[in-house]
């Protein structure tokens, strides 16, 4: 039960906050890349930097989504387990007729 509580109260909300924070960070990266490209005398180098930042940013977001999705799946597995145990427990209490 403690693991489910930790997922519901800590891990999943923290993952959601991290995704929301990454949205703000992605906007900053996009603004920087645009400004850098416009101001840079070496457009090729600026474009390569933009590609690098884009790849890193997308990898970071993918990691956050994966972590959050795994936590949600783990929460659902635990809830299903508790639900199944509750059903089994109620069947045992009802006796052999069920």
C-alpha positions as CSV (number, residue, x, y, z in Angstrom):
1,X,0.0,0.0,0.0
2,X,2.9,2.3,0.7
3,X,4.2,2.0,-2.8
4,X,0.9,2.9,-4.3
5,X,0.6,5.9,-2.0
6,X,4.1,7.0,-2.9
7,X,3.3,6.8,-6.6
8,X,0.0,8.7,-6.2
9,X,1.3,11.4,-3.9
10,X,4.9,11.8,-5.0
11,X,6.2,10.1,-8.1
12,X,3.4,10.8,-10.5
13,X,2.8,14.4,-9.5
14,X,6.6,15.0,-9.7
15,X,6.7,13.5,-13.1
16,X,3.9,15.7,-14.3
17,X,5.6,18.8,-12.8
18,X,8.8,17.8,-14.6
19,X,7.0,17.6,-17.9
20,X,5.4,21.0,-17.3
21,X,8.8,22.5,-16.5
22,X,10.3,20.9,-19.6
23,X,7.7,22.8,-21.7
24,X,9.1,26.1,-20.3
25,X,12.6,24.9,-20.9
26,X,11.8,23.9,-24.5
27,X,10.5,27.4,-25.1
28,X,13.7,28.9,-23.8
29,X,15.8,26.6,-26.0
30,X,13.7,27.5,-29.0
31,X,14.1,31.2,-28.3
32,X,17.8,30.8,-27.9
33,X,18.2,28.8,-31.1
34,X,16.2,31.2,-33.1
35,X,18.2,34.2,-31.7
36,X,21.5,32.4,-32.2
37,X,20.7,31.5,-35.8
38,X,19.6,35.0,-36.7
39,X,22.6,36.7,-35.1
40,X,25.3,34.1,-36.0
41,X,27.6,34.9,-38.9
42,X,28.2,31.1,-39.3
43,X,24.7,29.8,-40.1
44,X,25.9,26.2,-40.6
45,X,27.4,26.1,-37.1
46,X,24.3,27.7,-35.6
47,X,22.1,25.1,-37.4
48,X,24.3,22.3,-36.1
49,X,23.9,23.7,-32.5
50,X,20.2,23.9,-33.0
51,X,20.1,20.3,-34.1
52,X,22.1,19.3,-31.0
53,X,19.9,21.2,-28.6
54,X,16.8,19.8,-30.3
55,X,18.0,16.2,-30.0
56,X,19.0,16.7,-26.4
57,X,15.7,18.4,-25.5
58,X,13.6,15.7,-27.3
59,X,15.5,13.0,-25.6
60,X,14.9,14.6,-22.2
61,X,11.2,14.9,-22.9
62,X,11.0,11.3,-24.1
63,X,12.8,10.2,-20.9
64,X,10.3,12.2,-18.7
65,X,7.3,10.7,-20.6
66,X,8.7,7.2,-20.3
67,X,9.3,7.6,-16.6
68,X,5.8,9.0,-16.0
69,X,4.2,6.3,-18.1
70,X,6.1,3.6,-16.2
71,X,4.9,5.1,-12.9
72,X,1.3,5.2,-14.1
73,X,1.5,1.6,-15.4
74,X,3.0,0.5,-12.0
75,X,0.2,2.3,-10.2
76,X,-2.4,0.6,-12.4
77,X,-0.8,-2.8,-11.8
78,X,-0.8,-2.3,-8.0
79,X,-4.5,-1.1,-8.1
80,X,-5.4,-4.2,-10.2
81,X,-3.6,-6.4,-7.8
82,X,-5.4,-4.9,-4.8
83,X,-8.7,-5.1,-6.6
84,X,-8.1,-8.8,-7.5
85,X,-7.1,-9.5,-3.9
86,X,-10.3,-7.8,-2.7
87,X,-12.4,-9.9,-5.1
88,X,-10.6,-13.1,-4.1
89,X,-11.0,-12.2,-0.4
90,X,-14.7,-11.5,-0.8
91,X,-15.2,-14.9,-2.6
92,X,-13.4,-16.7,0.2
93,X,-15.6,-15.0,2.8
94,X,-18.8,-15.9,0.9
95,X,-17.9,-19.6,1.1
96,X,-17.7,-22.5,-1.4
97,X,-21.1,-21.8,-3.0
98,X,-19.7,-19.0,-5.2
